[in-house]
């Protein structure tokens, strides 16, 4: 399947490049780092390059950064640009296949979150069995993750 420019809604960043390739092959609304439809986001692009580019397009980010909670500068950049982010959670690395299975399992709930919260910023952690919202402490709102009903 080939992504269609006017249908693109999701961007998979470099931390989950294999997953991005798989989702792009399966869906018309998904692109990944290095995809021709987003030339301003080549492989190796810095956060300061890809975050604003993806935000300008209004895309939902799918990423795999197991240390995201410990990166205040990256979180602040995501927040400042109003990004909507699904981060694949968990302490251990899994195969692209396992990540794909997890994302596909959660996809209906992800779509519901997007429908319920069409504007960002927000970050949801895609854990093995549930989706939890993560709200950074520095934003002045809640300080703990909120469970999202499944």
BELVEN-V478443 format. One record per helix or strand of 3 or more residues. SS is the DSSP state (alpha for helix, beta for strand). FROM is the first residue (numbers start at 1). LEN is the number of residues. If there is no record, write none. Layout:
SS,FROM,LEN + SS,FROM,LEN
This chain:
alpha,5,3 + beta,10,3 + alpha,14,13 + beta,30,3 + alpha,36,3 + alpha,47,11 + beta,60,4 + alpha,68,3 + alpha,72,9 + beta,84,5 + alpha,96,21 + beta,122,5 + beta,131,4 + alpha,137,3
